[in-house]
Amino acid sequence: KDKIRVAYALDEGQTPSNYKEVFTEDISEHGALINTYEELKVDQIVLLKLEFIYDSIPVILKAKVMHVMESDRYYKTGVKFMMMDDFQKVRVVRYTEMIKKDHH
């Protein structure tokens, strides 16, 4: 299964600090498992930026850290998407369906 590139930033309530590019292990319309180099805390809120191959406008989502597991070189961080509007939802669902098609 290919990894999908996403970027995340800590949500500090003002403009997000620089986004860091990471790879997802898995993504669905509800959340994602991302590999981060820093240890995030459970319940921490992050911003995720999903870049779509077929669409120039990235989707920016708020996500809540649900669990963190230390791995060899990084932390496997499970995040759950929060407060998506219908437009974001439709795009994320379409995106995850395309990924599934591409990888089977």
C-alpha positions as CSV (number, residue, x, y, z in Angstrom):
1,K,0.0,0.0,0.0
2,D,1.4,3.4,-1.0
3,K,1.9,6.0,1.6
4,I,0.1,9.3,0.9
5,R,1.8,12.5,1.6
6,V,0.1,15.0,3.9
7,A,1.3,18.0,5.8
8,Y,0.4,18.9,9.4
9,A,0.8,21.8,11.6
10,L,0.1,22.4,15.3
11,D,-3.0,24.5,15.7
12,E,-2.0,27.3,17.9
13,G,-5.1,29.3,17.4
14,Q,-3.3,31.8,15.2
15,T,-1.7,31.2,11.8
16,P,-0.3,27.7,11.9
17,S,3.4,27.2,12.3
18,N,5.1,25.8,9.3
19,Y,3.5,22.7,7.9
20,K,5.7,19.6,8.1
21,E,5.3,17.0,5.3
22,V,4.7,13.5,6.5
23,F,3.3,10.3,5.2
24,T,0.1,8.6,6.1
25,E,0.0,4.9,6.8
26,D,-3.7,4.9,6.3
27,I,-6.4,7.4,5.6
28,S,-10.2,7.2,5.6
29,E,-13.0,9.8,5.6
30,H,-12.9,9.7,9.4
31,G,-9.2,10.1,10.1
32,A,-5.7,9.0,9.4
33,L,-2.6,7.3,10.7
34,I,0.4,9.6,10.1
35,N,4.1,9.2,10.8
36,T,5.4,12.2,12.7
37,Y,9.0,12.9,13.8
38,E,7.8,14.7,17.0
39,E,5.7,13.1,19.7
40,L,2.3,14.7,19.7
41,K,0.1,14.5,22.8
42,V,-3.2,12.7,22.9
43,D,-6.1,15.2,22.6
44,Q,-3.8,17.7,20.9
45,I,-5.4,19.5,17.9
46,V,-3.5,19.6,14.6
47,L,-4.2,21.0,11.2
48,L,-3.9,18.5,8.3
49,K,-3.4,19.6,4.8
50,L,-4.4,17.1,2.2
51,E,-3.2,17.7,-1.3
52,F,-5.2,16.2,-4.1
53,I,-3.6,15.2,-7.4
54,Y,-6.6,16.2,-9.4
55,D,-7.4,19.4,-7.5
56,S,-5.2,22.4,-6.9
57,I,-6.9,23.5,-3.7
58,P,-5.8,21.5,-0.7
59,V,-8.2,20.6,2.0
60,I,-7.3,21.9,5.5
61,L,-8.8,19.8,8.3
62,K,-8.7,20.0,12.0
63,A,-7.8,16.7,13.6
64,K,-7.6,15.5,17.1
65,V,-4.7,13.2,18.2
66,M,-6.3,9.9,19.4
67,H,-3.2,7.7,20.0
68,V,0.5,7.8,19.6
69,M,2.8,4.8,19.2
70,E,6.6,5.0,19.1
71,S,8.1,3.3,16.1
72,D,11.7,3.0,14.8
73,R,12.3,6.5,13.4
74,Y,9.0,8.2,14.1
75,Y,5.7,8.2,15.9
76,K,2.7,6.5,14.4
77,T,0.0,9.1,15.3
78,G,-3.7,8.3,14.9
79,V,-5.8,11.4,14.3
80,K,-9.5,11.8,13.9
81,F,-10.9,14.5,11.7
82,M,-13.1,17.1,13.4
83,M,-15.8,19.5,12.3
84,M,-15.7,19.0,8.6
85,D,-18.2,20.9,6.5
86,D,-20.1,19.1,3.7
87,F,-17.7,20.4,1.0
88,Q,-14.7,19.1,2.9
89,K,-16.4,15.8,3.6
90,V,-17.3,15.2,0.0
91,R,-13.8,15.9,-1.1
92,V,-12.2,13.7,1.5
93,V,-14.6,10.8,0.7
94,R,-13.8,11.2,-3.0
95,Y,-10.1,11.3,-2.3
96,T,-10.1,8.2,-0.1
97,E,-12.2,6.3,-2.7
98,M,-9.7,7.3,-5.4
99,I,-6.8,6.1,-3.3
100,K,-8.5,2.8,-2.7
101,K,-9.1,2.3,-6.4
102,D,-5.5,3.3,-7.3
103,H,-4.1,0.8,-4.8
104,H,-6.1,-2.3,-5.6
